[in-house]
Amino acid sequence: QVQLVESGGGLVQPGGSLRLSCAASGFTFSTYSMSWYRQAPGKERELVARITSAGDSTNYADSVKGRFTISRDNAKNTAYLQMNSLKPEDTAVYYCNSRGAFRSYWGQGTQVTVSS
């Protein structure tokens, strides 16, 4: 059974940091690229960051460049999103996504709220 379980969301003040984790099971994690998406109320889901299966290449949305870092640990079947200098506009539900040659999986999402 494929599972992607996000954790680490919560309420944080502007300028603060959070680290999201995505624990994967049920598929060969090391052969899938991993991404983080987010969806704010009333908006479409958008790509935040992506990392290749080997972890040797990453790309980011312009809105998070220099503040967010995506990483992965293939030995632990886990992907991460380190979020620094958080802004109120980063408030959203954050989703983990895995993409292979033929399949793609989604997590259930974790809420991130940036507010004073």
Residue pairs with C-beta under 8 A, 6 or more apart in sequence:
1 25
1 26
2 25
2 26
2 27
2 105
3 23
3 24
3 25
3 26
4 22
4 23
4 24
4 96
4 97
4 98
4 105
4 106
4 107
4 108
5 22
5 23
5 24
5 107
5 108
6 20
6 21
6 22
6 94
6 95
6 96
6 107
6 108
6 109
6 110
7 20
7 21
7 23
7 110
8 18
8 19
8 20
8 21
8 110
9 18
9 20
9 94
9 110
9 111
9 112
10 18
10 111
10 112
10 113
11 113
11 115
12 18
12 86
12 112
12 113
12 114
13 114
13 115
13 116
14 86
14 87
14 88
14 114
14 115
14 116
15 85
15 86
16 86
16 114
17 82
17 83
17 84
17 85
17 86
18 83
18 86
18 112
19 80
19 81
19 82
19 83
20 36
20 80
20 81
20 83
20 94
20 96
20 110
20 112
21 78
21 79
21 80
22 34
22 36
22 78
22 79
22 80
22 81
22 96
22 107
23 76
23 77
23 78
24 32
24 34
24 77
24 78
24 79
24 96
24 98
25 77
27 98
27 100
27 103
27 105
28 100
29 74
29 77
29 98
30 53
30 54
30 74
31 53
31 100
32 53
32 98
32 99
32 100
33 50
33 51
33 52
33 53
33 98
33 99
33 100
34 50
34 51
34 53
34 70
34 72
34 79
34 96
34 97
34 98
34 99
35 47
35 48
35 49
35 50
35 51
35 70
35 96
35 97
35 98
35 99
36 47
36 48
36 49
36 50
36 70
36 79
36 81
36 94
36 95
36 96
36 97
37 45
37 46
37 47
37 48
37 94
37 95
37 97
38 45
38 46
38 48
38 90
38 92
38 93
38 94
38 95
38 112
39 45
39 46
39 92
39 93
39 95
39 109
40 89
40 91
40 92
40 93
43 92
45 95
46 61
47 61
48 60
48 61
48 64
48 68
48 70
48 81
48 94
49 58
49 59
49 60
49 61
49 64
49 68
49 69
49 70
49 81
50 58
50 59
50 70
51 57
51 58
51 70
51 71
51 72
51 79
52 58
54 74
55 71
55 72
55 74
58 69
58 70
60 68
60 70
63 89
64 83
64 90
67 83
67 84
67 85
67 86
68 81
68 82
68 83
68 84
69 81
69 82
69 84
70 79
70 80
70 81
70 82
71 79
71 80
71 82
72 78
72 79
72 80
73 79
73 80
79 96
81 94
83 90
83 112
86 112
86 114
87 114
88 114
88 115
89 114
90 112
90 114
91 112
91 113
91 114
91 115
92 111
92 112
93 109
93 110
93 111
93 112
94 109
94 110
94 111
94 112
95 106
95 107
95 108
95 109
96 106
96 107
97 104
97 105
97 106
97 107
98 104
98 105
